[in-house]
Amino acid sequence: MDKLKVLVVDDDPMVRETLYEMLTRFAGCYTETAKSGKEGLEKIQNDDFNVVFTDLTMPEMNGIDLIKEAK
């Protein structure tokens, strides 16, 4: 089975880095990160992800709007 491709979107660098490490090192996922909803949306539009973890409250574009736009 191929590795799950995961996108982590969060404006808090500590949360991004922690989730990245956990998903990559311990779960064996291929993981990318984005520091804003806008950056996350660009990555989603340019690539396919199996799972998106997103913060709900971020400047510019919140997590709900990100998911609505990505859908």
Order of alpha helices (4+ residues) and beta strands (2+ residues): beta-alpha-beta-alpha-beta-alpha
